[in-house]
């Protein structure tokens, strides 16, 4: 039994739009780097103890309660640095199956959706790139403090409320039965239905190039065929002759005279 609708409730139609939007978005892989140390501090704790009651002559009779204070040393974690770094991706795909919603009726006007996010690298190479990315960041910030911690967080772009490892609870209602959904009190209310939804994402990490403290994805190589597949260019026109034939030295001499 429930206690009516909350301020964050959404209609069935709004839930369907929300699910389609989540499916269409890419996964976001974030490495959180934090630096910290532990420090000791003293606390004084007071509690009551039962002690014997003593008279002036040293005789004891009965007991009494007296406050007793003790000083103890404790330890706490102090975080001095925290920064988020997003892993460049080459591909993100959604593998979520169809989500079937039960029919909401007058008797069952509310649906509780328990949603979780599951994210996996698509191949072993992507896992290696992510591990290397995380280790390089830890090495880069190792001088920030005594302890460097790294945490990988998976989320959906534009939806910070949905992260891997944490369940998102949504309350859904049918506008046709909104009055019935709101007709609840703190102890009694309308009957509710519950479903679980798993959003599944996989990703391929982009190959990375590291230079000093900078990291950038490596641009994909050109897909043009190798040069040997192109026909070789023609060698050239036939070479011209070395020279044209030399002209005759002189024309033949004319006859001495015409015949008589």
BAZAMAR-49533 format. One record per residue (C-alpha): residue number from 1; residue in three letters; x, y, z. Coordinates in pm, whole numbers. Example, Ala and Ser with C-alpha at 12.3 -4.5 7.8 and 13.67 -1.06 7.14 Angstrom:
% residues 2
<n = 1, res = ALA, u = 1230, v = -450, w = 780>
<n = 2, res = SER, u = 1367, v = -106, w = 714>
***
This chain:
% residues 260
<n = 1, res = UNK, u = 0, v = 0, w = 0>
<n = 2, res = UNK, u = 123, v = 351, w = -80>
<n = 3, res = UNK, u = 61, v = 703, w = 33>
<n = 4, res = UNK, u = -33, v = 876, w = -292>
<n = 5, res = UNK, u = 175, v = 1054, w = -552>
<n = 6, res = UNK, u = 497, v = 1240, w = -482>
<n = 7, res = UNK, u = 611, v = 1568, w = -638>
<n = 8, res = UNK, u = 852, v = 1379, w = -866>
<n = 9, res = UNK, u = 583, v = 1149, w = -1010>
<n = 10, res = UNK, u = 549, v = 1122, w = -1388>
<n = 11, res = UNK, u = 278, v = 995, w = -1620>
<n = 12, res = UNK, u = 307, v = 678, w = -1826>
<n = 13, res = UNK, u = 363, v = 885, w = -2139>
<n = 14, res = UNK, u = 640, v = 1085, w = -1970>
<n = 15, res = UNK, u = 808, v = 761, w = -1864>
<n = 16, res = UNK, u = 805, v = 629, w = -2220>
<n = 17, res = UNK, u = 965, v = 951, w = -2348>
<n = 18, res = UNK, u = 1221, v = 933, w = -2067>
<n = 19, res = UNK, u = 1315, v = 573, w = -2152>
<n = 20, res = UNK, u = 1353, v = 647, w = -2523>
<n = 21, res = UNK, u = 1574, v = 945, w = -2444>
<n = 22, res = UNK, u = 1799, v = 736, w = -2218>
<n = 23, res = UNK, u = 1831, v = 464, w = -2483>
<n = 24, res = UNK, u = 1932, v = 717, w = -2749>
<n = 25, res = UNK, u = 2209, v = 877, w = -2543>
<n = 26, res = UNK, u = 2573, v = 771, w = -2521>
<n = 27, res = UNK, u = 2729, v = 632, w = -2208>
<n = 28, res = UNK, u = 2968, v = 859, w = -2017>
<n = 29, res = UNK, u = 3278, v = 702, w = -1859>
<n = 30, res = UNK, u = 3430, v = 924, w = -1591>
<n = 31, res = UNK, u = 3743, v = 865, w = -1385>
<n = 32, res = UNK, u = 3731, v = 1056, w = -1056>
<n = 33, res = UNK, u = 4072, v = 1131, w = -905>
<n = 34, res = UNK, u = 4092, v = 1235, w = -540>
<n = 35, res = UNK, u = 4379, v = 1306, w = -304>
<n = 36, res = UNK, u = 4351, v = 1264, w = 70>
<n = 37, res = UNK, u = 4523, v = 1184, w = 397>
<n = 38, res = UNK, u = 4421, v = 1065, w = 743>
<n = 39, res = UNK, u = 4465, v = 1273, w = 1054>
<n = 40, res = UNK, u = 4417, v = 1198, w = 1421>
<n = 41, res = UNK, u = 4207, v = 1407, w = 1656>
<n = 42, res = UNK, u = 4103, v = 1384, w = 2020>
<n = 43, res = UNK, u = 3749, v = 1353, w = 2151>
<n = 44, res = UNK, u = 3622, v = 1357, w = 2504>
<n = 45, res = UNK, u = 3345, v = 1111, w = 2580>
<n = 46, res = UNK, u = 3138, v = 1124, w = 2896>
<n = 47, res = UNK, u = 2929, v = 842, w = 3034>
<n = 48, res = UNK, u = 2784, v = 744, w = 3370>
<n = 49, res = UNK, u = 2942, v = 483, w = 3594>
<n = 50, res = UNK, u = 2814, v = 320, w = 3912>
<n = 51, res = UNK, u = 3064, v = 350, w = 4199>
<n = 52, res = UNK, u = 3044, v = 257, w = 4569>
<n = 53, res = UNK, u = 2920, v = 529, w = 4802>
<n = 54, res = UNK, u = 3185, v = 607, w = 5070>
<n = 55, res = UNK, u = 3133, v = 783, w = 5403>
<n = 56, res = UNK, u = 3380, v = 1013, w = 5575>
<n = 57, res = UNK, u = 3514, v = 734, w = 5797>
<n = 58, res = UNK, u = 3586, v = 518, w = 5499>
<n = 59, res = UNK, u = 3291, v = 286, w = 5532>
<n = 60, res = UNK, u = 3099, v = 211, w = 5214>
<n = 61, res = UNK, u = 2731, v = 166, w = 5173>
<n = 62, res = UNK, u = 2525, v = 148, w = 4861>
<n = 63, res = UNK, u = 2625, v = 287, w = 4522>
<n = 64, res = UNK, u = 2599, v = 611, w = 4334>
<n = 65, res = UNK, u = 2612, v = 719, w = 3969>
<n = 66, res = UNK, u = 2884, v = 962, w = 3869>
<n = 67, res = UNK, u = 2977, v = 1105, w = 3526>
<n = 68, res = UNK, u = 3315, v = 989, w = 3399>
<n = 69, res = UNK, u = 3504, v = 1155, w = 3113>
<n = 70, res = UNK, u = 3759, v = 983, w = 2897>
<n = 71, res = UNK, u = 3973, v = 1120, w = 2617>
<n = 72, res = UNK, u = 4006, v = 909, w = 2305>
<n = 73, res = UNK, u = 4201, v = 946, w = 1983>
<n = 74, res = UNK, u = 4015, v = 900, w = 1655>
<n = 75, res = UNK, u = 4108, v = 913, w = 1289>
<n = 76, res = UNK, u = 3933, v = 1086, w = 1002>
<n = 77, res = UNK, u = 3983, v = 1111, w = 628>
<n = 78, res = UNK, u = 4057, v = 1458, w = 488>
<n = 79, res = UNK, u = 4008, v = 1503, w = 112>
<n = 80, res = UNK, u = 4225, v = 1780, w = -35>
<n = 81, res = UNK, u = 4169, v = 1738, w = -410>
<n = 82, res = UNK, u = 3900, v = 1599, w = -638>
<n = 83, res = UNK, u = 3859, v = 1621, w = -1015>
<n = 84, res = UNK, u = 3666, v = 1437, w = -1286>
<n = 85, res = UNK, u = 3817, v = 1323, w = -1618>
<n = 86, res = UNK, u = 3604, v = 1187, w = -1904>
<n = 87, res = UNK, u = 3737, v = 897, w = -2112>
<n = 88, res = UNK, u = 3712, v = 968, w = -2489>
<n = 89, res = UNK, u = 3496, v = 706, w = -2659>
<n = 90, res = UNK, u = 3495, v = 577, w = -3013>
<n = 91, res = UNK, u = 3156, v = 407, w = -2997>
<n = 92, res = UNK, u = 2863, v = 376, w = -2757>
<n = 93, res = UNK, u = 2576, v = 134, w = -2814>
<n = 94, res = UNK, u = 2253, v = 60, w = -2630>
<n = 95, res = UNK, u = 2152, v = -303, w = -2576>
<n = 96, res = UNK, u = 1839, v = -239, w = -2371>
<n = 97, res = UNK, u = 1551, v = -461, w = -2469>
<n = 98, res = UNK, u = 1190, v = -349, w = -2499>
<n = 99, res = UNK, u = 1035, v = -234, w = -2173>
<n = 100, res = UNK, u = 686, v = -372, w = -2117>
<n = 101, res = UNK, u = 477, v = -163, w = -1879>
<n = 102, res = UNK, u = 186, v = -323, w = -1692>
<n = 103, res = UNK, u = -160, v = -178, w = -1736>
<n = 104, res = UNK, u = -255, v = 69, w = -1465>
<n = 105, res = UNK, u = -614, v = 52, w = -1347>
<n = 106, res = UNK, u = -840, v = 218, w = -1096>
<n = 107, res = UNK, u = -748, v = -50, w = -843>
<n = 108, res = UNK, u = -374, v = -26, w = -924>
<n = 109, res = UNK, u = -314, v = 335, w = -1040>
<n = 110, res = UNK, u = 54, v = 364, w = -942>
<n = 111, res = UNK, u = 361, v = 195, w = -1088>
<n = 112, res = UNK, u = 696, v = 192, w = -907>
<n = 113, res = UNK, u = 989, v = 162, w = -1150>
<n = 114, res = UNK, u = 1323, v = 47, w = -1009>
<n = 115, res = UNK, u = 1583, v = 133, w = -1272>
<n = 116, res = UNK, u = 1951, v = 44, w = -1283>
<n = 117, res = UNK, u = 2233, v = 101, w = -1531>
<n = 118, res = UNK, u = 2476, v = -170, w = -1649>
<n = 119, res = UNK, u = 2780, v = -63, w = -1856>
<n = 120, res = UNK, u = 3047, v = -288, w = -2009>
<n = 121, res = UNK, u = 3351, v = -237, w = -2236>
<n = 122, res = UNK, u = 3282, v = -387, w = -2577>
<n = 123, res = UNK, u = 3624, v = -556, w = -2602>
<n = 124, res = UNK, u = 3942, v = -627, w = -2410>
<n = 125, res = UNK, u = 4126, v = -342, w = -2579>
<n = 126, res = UNK, u = 3876, v = -91, w = -2436>
<n = 127, res = UNK, u = 3933, v = -233, w = -2088>
<n = 128, res = UNK, u = 4308, v = -189, w = -2131>
<n = 129, res = UNK, u = 4268, v = 172, w = -2249>
<n = 130, res = UNK, u = 4047, v = 253, w = -1950>
<n = 131, res = UNK, u = 4294, v = 95, w = -1704>
<n = 132, res = UNK, u = 4584, v = 283, w = -1860>
<n = 133, res = UNK, u = 4385, v = 609, w = -1853>
<n = 134, res = UNK, u = 4313, v = 559, w = -1483>
<n = 135, res = UNK, u = 4675, v = 473, w = -1397>
<n = 136, res = UNK, u = 4814, v = 769, w = -1588>
<n = 137, res = UNK, u = 4583, v = 1005, w = -1398>
<n = 138, res = UNK, u = 4686, v = 853, w = -1065>
<n = 139, res = UNK, u = 5050, v = 899, w = -1160>
<n = 140, res = UNK, u = 4992, v = 1255, w = -1281>
<n = 141, res = UNK, u = 4842, v = 1369, w = -950>
<n = 142, res = UNK, u = 5054, v = 1156, w = -715>
<n = 143, res = UNK, u = 5207, v = 1462, w = -548>
<n = 144, res = UNK, u = 4873, v = 1615, w = -449>
<n = 145, res = UNK, u = 4868, v = 1433, w = -115>
<n = 146, res = UNK, u = 4979, v = 1116, w = 63>
<n = 147, res = UNK, u = 4702, v = 901, w = -84>
<n = 148, res = UNK, u = 4564, v = 907, w = -440>
<n = 149, res = UNK, u = 4236, v = 731, w = -511>
<n = 150, res = UNK, u = 4064, v = 669, w = -843>
<n = 151, res = UNK, u = 3702, v = 576, w = -905>
<n = 152, res = UNK, u = 3531, v = 485, w = -1231>
<n = 153, res = UNK, u = 3177, v = 617, w = -1271>
<n = 154, res = UNK, u = 2941, v = 514, w = -1550>
<n = 155, res = UNK, u = 2645, v = 734, w = -1634>
<n = 156, res = UNK, u = 2425, v = 835, w = -1927>
<n = 157, res = UNK, u = 2497, v = 1166, w = -2097>
<n = 158, res = UNK, u = 2255, v = 1429, w = -1971>
<n = 159, res = UNK, u = 2115, v = 1205, w = -1694>
<n = 160, res = UNK, u = 2328, v = 1247, w = -1383>
<n = 161, res = UNK, u = 2065, v = 1077, w = -1168>
<n = 162, res = UNK, u = 2118, v = 742, w = -1342>
<n = 163, res = UNK, u = 2458, v = 595, w = -1258>
<n = 164, res = UNK, u = 2586, v = 238, w = -1247>
<n = 165, res = UNK, u = 2571, v = 82, w = -902>
<n = 166, res = UNK, u = 2287, v = 303, w = -780>
<n = 167, res = UNK, u = 1919, v = 234, w = -823>
<n = 168, res = UNK, u = 1687, v = 503, w = -952>
<n = 169, res = UNK, u = 1328, v = 490, w = -822>
<n = 170, res = UNK, u = 1052, v = 643, w = -1032>
<n = 171, res = UNK, u = 683, v = 671, w = -949>
<n = 172, res = UNK, u = 448, v = 653, w = -1248>
<n = 173, res = UNK, u = 75, v = 702, w = -1271>
<n = 174, res = UNK, u = -204, v = 698, w = -1526>
<n = 175, res = UNK, u = -359, v = 1048, w = -1557>
<n = 176, res = UNK, u = -695, v = 881, w = -1607>
<n = 177, res = UNK, u = -677, v = 757, w = -1248>
<n = 178, res = UNK, u = -488, v = 1046, w = -1091>
<n = 179, res = UNK, u = -755, v = 1104, w = -825>
<n = 180, res = UNK, u = -736, v = 739, w = -720>
<n = 181, res = UNK, u = -354, v = 757, w = -713>
<n = 182, res = UNK, u = -369, v = 1059, w = -479>
<n = 183, res = UNK, u = -633, v = 915, w = -248>
<n = 184, res = UNK, u = -384, v = 791, w = 10>
<n = 185, res = UNK, u = -273, v = 877, w = 358>
<n = 186, res = UNK, u = 38, v = 789, w = 555>
<n = 187, res = UNK, u = -100, v = 445, w = 643>
<n = 188, res = UNK, u = -346, v = 356, w = 368>
<n = 189, res = UNK, u = -338, v = 427, w = 0>
<n = 190, res = UNK, u = -389, v = 284, w = -347>
<n = 191, res = UNK, u = -239, v = -49, w = -448>
<n = 192, res = UNK, u = 84, v = -22, w = -643>
<n = 193, res = UNK, u = 262, v = -231, w = -903>
<n = 194, res = UNK, u = 643, v = -263, w = -925>
<n = 195, res = UNK, u = 876, v = -345, w = -1215>
<n = 196, res = UNK, u = 1253, v = -352, w = -1259>
<n = 197, res = UNK, u = 1419, v = -197, w = -1566>
<n = 198, res = UNK, u = 1782, v = -251, w = -1665>
<n = 199, res = UNK, u = 1945, v = -2, w = -1903>
<n = 200, res = UNK, u = 2239, v = -177, w = -2074>
<n = 201, res = UNK, u = 2516, v = 14, w = -2248>
<n = 202, res = UNK, u = 2844, v = -94, w = -2407>
<n = 203, res = UNK, u = 3131, v = 121, w = -2528>
<n = 204, res = UNK, u = 3451, v = 115, w = -2729>
<n = 205, res = UNK, u = 3727, v = 340, w = -2595>
<n = 206, res = UNK, u = 3919, v = 558, w = -2840>
<n = 207, res = UNK, u = 4295, v = 495, w = -2871>
<n = 208, res = UNK, u = 4476, v = 765, w = -2674>
<n = 209, res = UNK, u = 4798, v = 957, w = -2723>
<n = 210, res = UNK, u = 4981, v = 1085, w = -2415>
<n = 211, res = UNK, u = 5217, v = 1381, w = -2426>
<n = 212, res = UNK, u = 5338, v = 1516, w = -2090>
<n = 213, res = UNK, u = 5017, v = 1575, w = -1891>
<n = 214, res = UNK, u = 4798, v = 1600, w = -2199>
<n = 215, res = UNK, u = 4587, v = 1322, w = -2346>
<n = 216, res = UNK, u = 4408, v = 1322, w = -2680>
<n = 217, res = UNK, u = 4232, v = 1057, w = -2890>
<n = 218, res = UNK, u = 4429, v = 936, w = -3189>
<n = 219, res = UNK, u = 4264, v = 1037, w = -3517>
<n = 220, res = UNK, u = 4157, v = 738, w = -3728>
<n = 221, res = UNK, u = 4382, v = 665, w = -4023>
<n = 222, res = UNK, u = 4271, v = 734, w = -4382>
<n = 223, res = UNK, u = 4085, v = 456, w = -4561>
<n = 224, res = UNK, u = 4239, v = 534, w = -4905>
<n = 225, res = UNK, u = 4381, v = 223, w = -5078>
<n = 226, res = UNK, u = 4758, v = 183, w = -5073>
<n = 227, res = UNK, u = 4946, v = 349, w = -5360>
<n = 228, res = UNK, u = 5037, v = 19, w = -5524>
<n = 229, res = UNK, u = 4675, v = -36, w = -5619>
<n = 230, res = UNK, u = 4679, v = 265, w = -5848>
<n = 231, res = UNK, u = 4813, v = 212, w = -6204>
<n = 232, res = UNK, u = 5159, v = 363, w = -6248>
<n = 233, res = UNK, u = 5167, v = 690, w = -6440>
<n = 234, res = UNK, u = 5296, v = 677, w = -6799>
<n = 235, res = UNK, u = 5671, v = 706, w = -6827>
<n = 236, res = UNK, u = 5649, v = 991, w = -7078>
<n = 237, res = UNK, u = 5636, v = 1064, w = -7446>
<n = 238, res = UNK, u = 5897, v = 905, w = -7674>
<n = 239, res = UNK, u = 6215, v = 1112, w = -7659>
<n = 240, res = UNK, u = 6256, v = 1358, w = -7945>
<n = 241, res = UNK, u = 6523, v = 1287, w = -8208>
<n = 242, res = UNK, u = 6866, v = 1423, w = -8131>
<n = 243, res = UNK, u = 6853, v = 1662, w = -8427>
<n = 244, res = UNK, u = 6690, v = 1701, w = -8760>
<n = 245, res = UNK, u = 6886, v = 1586, w = -9069>
<n = 246, res = UNK, u = 7143, v = 1849, w = -9176>
<n = 247, res = UNK, u = 7050, v = 2043, w = -9491>
<n = 248, res = UNK, u = 7259, v = 1979, w = -9807>
<n = 249, res = UNK, u = 7576, v = 2184, w = -9828>
<n = 250, res = UNK, u = 7469, v = 2350, w = -10153>
<n = 251, res = UNK, u = 7233, v = 2300, w = -10438>
<n = 252, res = UNK, u = 7380, v = 2119, w = -10743>
<n = 253, res = UNK, u = 7562, v = 2354, w = -10976>
<n = 254, res = UNK, u = 7365, v = 2452, w = -11288>
<n = 255, res = UNK, u = 7489, v = 2317, w = -11628>
<n = 256, res = UNK, u = 7759, v = 2524, w = -11790>
<n = 257, res = UNK, u = 7540, v = 2604, w = -12080>
<n = 258, res = UNK, u = 7227, v = 2493, w = -12252>
<n = 259, res = UNK, u = 7279, v = 2257, w = -12549>
<n = 260, res = UNK, u = 7346, v = 2442, w = -12870>
***
